[in-house]
């Protein structure tokens, strides 16, 4: 503080004046006099200068991010206080916010005690964007197979992940059942980052109707009925099984068994009906007639076949051979 004009020197006495535009030097003492316009103070005020220059921040010089996370300047990290980020060393404009750009170098200073470091720490940014999965956008399944998310397919370089939305959404479990006409979204995960775009796959579940017909079918044992003699109405190919699900597929040449239940499925060439039509079989085999195995008649009576005698529960039919 002076009553007149301050004049700065580089020595306590004599010396040279120091212009106001000269840069201060750390640790240097400067000397001030008071000039009232005519006279200057005989003694000078000694001022020793300390220039505070904090060191640059520290941290990782290479920082990687995932494109799917839409990384911002605020995601950059460095160790220091009062961090200020720049897009260049000097000169530069601060970047307090905004999206990061891959392969770009950002510069950060720190502020300590009101002073900003002249040196800045460099950070090179890499933004990883995993490729979108590829594959068929329409995938078909049969209802009978009870298709799950794990049955969907797509080509990825890492791990396949399925979602219920094109962005965000819910990560699906591999055993979640597929729903007809639903759209599923595949992402590729490389162990660190996930693809920012997803492959859309529409699932189609083919439902084949169960056969229809008579649930009780009767046959005569003498006809030696086979599975191929069973009847049901189908839109495709009729298949017979020994169980309402799973089980063994009959060839058609198997003999029908009285009282057994046979199960019909419809096969459309690609898919089979998930439910089957049950048919209970009755194979009727009347008891063999009984009676005398040797019967005698008088020729004079003109005996005919109708004169033969046997006991039967129904109507007798006579043949000329055992079979």
Buried (B, 14 or more C-beta within 10 A) or exposed (E): EEEBEEBBBBEEEEEEEBEEEEEEEEEEEBBBBBBEEEEEBEEBBEEEEEEEEBEBBEBEEEBBBBBBBEBEBEEBEBEBEBBBBBBEEEEBEEBEEEEBEBEEEBBBBBBBEEBBBEEBBEBBBEBBBBBBBEBEEEBBBBBBBEBBBBBBEBEBEBEBBBBBEEEEEEEBEEEBEBEBEEEBBBBBBBEEBBBBBBBEBBBEBBEBBBBEBEEEBEBEEEEEBBBBBBEBEBEBEBBBBBEEEEEEEBEEEBEBEBEEEBBBBBBBEEBBBBBBBEBBBEBEEEEEBEEEEEEEEEEEEEEEEEEEEEEEEEEEEEEEEEE
